[in-house]
Amino acid sequence: MMNQAIANATALDEKLSARHIDLDPGGYFIIYLNRDEGLICAKHYTNVINDRGLACDPETGKPFPCDQKVERTPSRIYSGRTAKEICVQLFEEIHPCPVTRLDHAAYLGREFQRAEVALFTGQEYVQD
């Protein structure tokens, strides 16, 4: 019974991960772990959203390619020992907050929780 519940939850999570979401004009984050320091880290990058809903380089106005790595300098790097610590920094201490959409804030909270679990358990963390 428990295995079926886990399978159902996993299938639902995969389905929801595939849905369309509008991009945040405030930018995007690359979340990763610094295991040597025991930290959850998030690099913030600015972007602009064009009239087709694509994230574009604010300097060139050109859409970011999805099929190749783009080297950019983050606007800021956040770090914390727990999901709560990094969320407090990001959502309570930074003014103006770089996150402008509630769905993006909810997504980041979930990802920071996943990263925290991976940090404490030694599991691999891959951002969804």
JOJOKA-V491257 format. One record per residue. N is the residue number from 1. RES is the residue in three letters. SS is DSSP state (2 for helix, 1 for strand, 0 for the rest). PHI is phi as a letter, one per 20 degrees, with the letter a starting at -180 (NA if undefined). D_LAST is the distance of its C-alpha to the last C-alpha in Angstrom with 2 decimals. Layout:
BEGIN
<<N/RES/SS/PHI/D_LAST> <N/RES/SS/PHI/D_LAST>>
END
This chain:
BEGIN
<<1/MET/0/NA/27.07> <2/MET/2/f/24.28> <3/ASN/2/f/22.68> <4/GLN/2/f/22.79> <5/ALA/2/f/21.22> <6/ILE/2/f/18.27> <7/ALA/2/f/18.05> <8/ASN/2/f/18.32> <9/ALA/2/f/15.62> <10/THR/2/f/13.19> <11/ALA/2/f/14.38> <12/LEU/2/f/14.09> <13/ASP/2/f/10.48> <14/GLU/2/f/9.77> <15/LYS/2/f/12.26> <16/LEU/2/f/10.96> <17/SER/2/f/7.48> <18/ALA/0/e/9.98> <19/ARG/0/f/12.17> <20/HIS/0/f/13.46> <21/ILE/0/c/12.95> <22/ASP/0/f/15.41> <23/LEU/0/f/14.55> <24/ASP/0/e/15.89> <25/PRO/0/f/19.17> <26/GLY/0/f/18.91> <27/GLY/0/p/16.38> <28/TYR/1/c/12.83> <29/PHE/1/c/11.41> <30/ILE/1/d/10.22> <31/ILE/1/d/9.62> <32/TYR/1/b/11.31> <33/LEU/1/d/14.00> <34/ASN/1/d/17.69> <35/ARG/0/f/19.09> <36/ASP/0/f/22.61> <37/GLU/0/e/22.74> <38/GLY/0/m/20.70> <39/LEU/1/c/18.43> <40/ILE/1/e/14.97> <41/CYS/1/c/14.93> <42/ALA/1/b/13.52> <43/LYS/1/e/15.08> <44/HIS/1/d/15.89> <45/TYR/1/c/16.96> <46/THR/0/e/19.23> <47/ASN/0/b/19.34> <48/VAL/1/c/21.45> <49/ILE/1/d/20.62> <50/ASN/0/e/23.28> <51/ASP/0/f/25.13> <52/ARG/0/e/22.92> <53/GLY/0/n/19.76> <54/LEU/0/e/18.53> <55/ALA/1/f/17.45> <56/CYS/1/c/20.47> <57/ASP/0/f/21.87> <58/PRO/0/f/24.09> <59/GLU/0/e/26.80> <60/THR/0/d/27.17> <61/GLY/0/m/25.80> <62/LYS/0/e/24.32> <63/PRO/1/f/20.88> <64/PHE/0/f/18.30> <65/PRO/0/f/18.11> <66/CYS/0/e/14.98> <67/ASP/0/d/16.69> <68/GLN/0/b/17.67> <69/LYS/0/f/16.86> <70/VAL/0/d/18.36> <71/GLU/0/e/20.06> <72/ARG/0/c/20.20> <73/THR/0/e/21.45> <74/PRO/0/f/19.35> <75/SER/0/f/21.34> <76/ARG/1/a/20.66> <77/ILE/1/d/18.91> <78/TYR/1/d/18.30> <79/SER/1/b/18.42> <80/GLY/1/b/19.20> <81/ARG/0/e/20.06> <82/THR/0/c/18.28> <83/ALA/2/f/15.69> <84/LYS/2/f/18.82> <85/GLU/2/f/20.43> <86/ILE/2/f/17.77> <87/CYS/2/f/17.47> <88/VAL/2/f/21.29> <89/GLN/2/g/21.48> <90/LEU/2/f/19.14> <91/PHE/2/e/20.37> <92/GLU/2/d/23.90> <93/GLU/2/d/25.30> <94/ILE/0/e/24.27> <95/HIS/0/c/26.45> <96/PRO/0/f/25.52> <97/CYS/0/f/21.95> <98/PRO/0/f/19.64> <99/VAL/0/e/17.43> <100/THR/0/d/19.45> <101/ARG/0/c/17.54> <102/LEU/2/f/17.24> <103/ASP/2/f/14.15> <104/HIS/2/f/12.45> <105/ALA/2/f/14.07> <106/ALA/2/f/12.93> <107/TYR/2/g/9.21> <108/LEU/2/f/10.01> <109/GLY/2/g/12.12> <110/ARG/2/f/9.70> <111/GLU/2/f/7.39> <112/PHE/2/f/10.85> <113/GLN/2/f/12.06> <114/ARG/2/f/9.60> <115/ALA/2/f/10.54> <116/GLU/2/f/14.09> <117/VAL/2/g/14.31> <118/ALA/2/f/13.27> <119/LEU/2/f/15.77> <120/PHE/2/f/18.48> <121/THR/2/d/18.23> <122/GLY/0/n/17.76> <123/GLN/0/f/14.74> <124/GLU/0/f/12.38> <125/TYR/0/d/9.26> <126/VAL/0/c/6.38> <127/GLN/0/f/3.82> <128/ASP/0/e/0.00>>
END
